[in-house]
């Protein structure tokens, strides 16, 4: 087990927005290292952004007391952990969208 738990996920940019092509990017969001890029598996009129977030094992998501039994080697077996991870994903996705908008890589589509 390394220093980080690596969560890989993706989200869709809907047709009312457009992404200007960008290279894989690494930034810090809420003190977590996040790498993201455009998906190579995009389908009709939707663009996916793939990302990996590197969560240190010292993060509160791992040190918190859960009601269910928590096994650090199999954290996804714990529903409460998965809920916390879902909350982190939401924060990360907001941060990625903000970064893309601020850098003029995510723009409103004109019809």
GUKE-37135 format. One record per residue (C-alpha): residue number from 1; residue in three letters; z, y, x. Coordinates in pm, 1 decimal. Layout:
BEGIN
<r NUM,Ala,<Z,Y,X>>
...
! end
This chain:
BEGIN
<r 1,Unk,<0.0,0.0,0.0>>
<r 2,Unk,<-106.4,336.3,147.1>>
<r 3,Unk,<48.9,678.8,111.2>>
<r 4,Unk,<-139.4,753.1,-209.8>>
<r 5,Unk,<-213.5,598.2,-544.8>>
<r 6,Unk,<-581.4,671.3,-604.5>>
<r 7,Unk,<-685.8,718.1,-965.9>>
<r 8,Unk,<-1060.2,720.3,-1032.2>>
<r 9,Unk,<-1182.8,856.8,-1361.9>>
<r 10,Unk,<-1462.5,1058.5,-1518.5>>
<r 11,Unk,<-1517.6,1304.1,-1800.1>>
<r 12,Unk,<-1821.4,1432.2,-1987.3>>
<r 13,Unk,<-1958.7,1784.5,-1986.9>>
<r 14,Unk,<-2103.8,1828.9,-2334.5>>
<r 15,Unk,<-2449.4,1968.4,-2413.0>>
<r 16,Unk,<-2318.8,2319.5,-2489.7>>
<r 17,Unk,<-2253.8,2356.9,-2115.7>>
<r 18,Unk,<-2469.1,2298.9,-1812.1>>
<r 19,Unk,<-2374.4,2201.6,-1458.5>>
<r 20,Unk,<-2556.4,2347.2,-1163.3>>
<r 21,Unk,<-2602.4,2067.3,-911.9>>
<r 22,Unk,<-2322.3,2061.5,-654.2>>
<r 23,Unk,<-2215.3,1848.3,-359.7>>
<r 24,Unk,<-1904.5,1630.8,-365.6>>
<r 25,Unk,<-1610.5,1869.6,-352.9>>
<r 26,Unk,<-1246.2,1829.6,-253.3>>
<r 27,Unk,<-983.4,2072.2,-383.7>>
<r 28,Unk,<-611.1,2080.4,-456.5>>
<r 29,Unk,<-502.4,2090.6,-820.7>>
<r 30,Unk,<-130.7,2098.0,-904.1>>
<r 31,Unk,<-55.7,1990.8,-545.8>>
<r 32,Unk,<-279.8,1682.8,-575.2>>
<r 33,Unk,<-591.4,1627.7,-367.7>>
<r 34,Unk,<-891.9,1579.9,-596.2>>
<r 35,Unk,<-1246.6,1478.6,-498.9>>
<r 36,Unk,<-1520.0,1513.8,-757.3>>
<r 37,Unk,<-1895.9,1494.2,-796.1>>
<r 38,Unk,<-2165.4,1462.4,-1058.2>>
<r 39,Unk,<-2210.2,1107.8,-1176.6>>
<r 40,Unk,<-2524.5,926.6,-1076.0>>
<r 41,Unk,<-2512.8,742.9,-1411.0>>
<r 42,Unk,<-2567.8,1036.3,-1646.1>>
<r 43,Unk,<-2721.1,963.0,-1983.5>>
<r 44,Unk,<-2920.2,1174.5,-2226.0>>
<r 45,Unk,<-2801.1,1537.9,-2239.3>>
<r 46,Unk,<-2454.4,1456.2,-2108.5>>
<r 47,Unk,<-2333.9,1500.4,-1755.2>>
<r 48,Unk,<-2034.7,1309.0,-1627.1>>
<r 49,Unk,<-1811.6,1435.7,-1352.3>>
<r 50,Unk,<-1652.1,1154.3,-1154.5>>
<r 51,Unk,<-1328.3,1228.5,-977.3>>
<r 52,Unk,<-1058.9,1067.0,-768.6>>
<r 53,Unk,<-708.2,1206.0,-757.3>>
<r 54,Unk,<-476.7,1113.3,-476.0>>
<r 55,Unk,<-119.9,1091.6,-604.6>>
<r 56,Unk,<144.9,1053.9,-333.7>>
<r 57,Unk,<402.4,786.0,-404.6>>
<r 58,Unk,<665.2,1060.7,-372.2>>
<r 59,Unk,<524.5,1229.6,-687.2>>
<r 60,Unk,<756.4,1235.3,-989.2>>
<r 61,Unk,<521.8,1000.2,-1177.4>>
<r 62,Unk,<647.3,724.5,-942.8>>
<r 63,Unk,<1010.2,834.6,-903.3>>
<r 64,Unk,<1082.4,894.6,-1271.6>>
<r 65,Unk,<1306.6,660.4,-1468.7>>
<r 66,Unk,<1103.6,470.9,-1727.3>>
<r 67,Unk,<1248.0,279.5,-2021.5>>
<r 68,Unk,<1010.2,-9.4,-1956.2>>
<r 69,Unk,<1032.7,-206.1,-1632.6>>
<r 70,Unk,<827.6,-27.5,-1367.1>>
<r 71,Unk,<659.1,-216.3,-1083.8>>
<r 72,Unk,<514.5,23.9,-826.3>>
<r 73,Unk,<266.9,-246.1,-720.4>>
<r 74,Unk,<133.9,-275.2,-1078.7>>
<r 75,Unk,<203.5,65.1,-1235.0>>
<r 76,Unk,<-66.8,35.8,-1500.2>>
<r 77,Unk,<139.2,-238.3,-1667.4>>
<r 78,Unk,<382.8,32.6,-1782.3>>
<r 79,Unk,<276.6,225.0,-2097.3>>
<r 80,Unk,<497.2,524.2,-2013.1>>
<r 81,Unk,<340.1,549.5,-1667.5>>
<r 82,Unk,<-6.4,532.7,-1826.1>>
<r 83,Unk,<90.7,818.4,-2062.1>>
<r 84,Unk,<206.8,1028.2,-1763.9>>
<r 85,Unk,<-114.5,943.0,-1580.3>>
<r 86,Unk,<-313.0,1052.1,-1885.8>>
<r 87,Unk,<-133.1,1387.6,-1880.7>>
<r 88,Unk,<-220.5,1427.8,-1511.1>>
<r 89,Unk,<-584.6,1345.9,-1587.1>>
<r 90,Unk,<-592.7,1620.1,-1849.7>>
<r 91,Unk,<-452.5,1875.4,-1604.0>>
<r 92,Unk,<-698.2,1766.3,-1334.7>>
<r 93,Unk,<-996.6,1792.0,-1570.3>>
<r 94,Unk,<-895.3,2144.3,-1674.7>>
<r 95,Unk,<-863.9,2234.4,-1304.2>>
<r 96,Unk,<-1205.8,2089.4,-1218.8>>
<r 97,Unk,<-1371.3,2276.6,-1507.3>>
<r 98,Unk,<-1199.8,2599.6,-1399.9>>
<r 99,Unk,<-1316.5,2550.8,-1040.8>>
<r 100,Unk,<-1673.3,2484.7,-1156.5>>
<r 101,Unk,<-1672.2,2789.7,-1387.5>>
<r 102,Unk,<-1520.3,3016.0,-1120.6>>
<r 103,Unk,<-1789.4,2903.8,-875.6>>
<r 104,Unk,<-2069.3,2940.6,-1131.3>>
<r 105,Unk,<-2140.9,2567.3,-1132.6>>
<r 106,Unk,<-2047.7,2522.2,-1500.9>>
<r 107,Unk,<-2224.0,2758.8,-1734.4>>
<r 108,Unk,<-2275.8,2786.4,-2108.5>>
<r 109,Unk,<-2612.8,2644.3,-2207.1>>
<r 110,Unk,<-2857.6,2879.9,-2371.3>>
<r 111,Unk,<-3073.4,2744.4,-2651.0>>
! end
